[in-house]
Amino acid sequence: MKPRALILIDIQEGWDDPFWGARNNPGAEANAGRLLEHWRAAGQPVFHVQHLSTNPDSPLHPSFGKTGFKPEVMPIAGEPVIAKSVNSAFIGTDLEARLRPDGIEQLVICGLTTPHCVSTTVRMAGNLGFSVDLVHDACAAVARNVDTSWRGGGKAEPKWIHQAALDQLNGEFARVVATGDLIG
């Protein structure tokens, strides 16, 4: 059986900052932790992606001291950490170069946030020829900076932002699944 890599995207302390506004799926980190535990027990490859924002106002900017990983998904010795400063975990990093030599063609992706870094990474993974399972209940969305003026305004709900992002990815770039689908 070919290895299947787990990619945990940006599950960092900075997401707890009120800067981001409302969010959905408060259980995302716990589900990501369950996936990580399962992957480690199976001896399958794990990659942690860490966003280091270049925006000085972002809680994910290194100057805020909140770029560390959340306890549920803390890397252990030997698990690669891929640092990035853009939405995709494949741009400006060696992620693809780490996956290819080991024959990894299947990825399981989860993290924060669904319509941004998760979606961009999933789309690029699909375009690069990887098969992707996107774990919907181990991802979440926030309402910060959602401009609804194009539709006359109104409140942007993280639940619907999350769902719309998943709907656009499912079938085209990934297969959207639940944590339980993968770990039983």
Secondary structure, DSSP 8 states (H G I E B T S, - for coil): ---EEEEEE--BGGGGSGGG--BS-TTHHHHHHHHHHHHHHHT--EEEEEE--S-TTSTTSGGGS--SB-GGG---TT--EEEESSS-TTTTSSHHHHHGGGT--EEEEEEE-IIIIIHHHHHHHHHTT-EEEEEEEEEE-B-TT---GGGT-----HHHHHHHHHHHHBTTTBEEE-HHHHH-
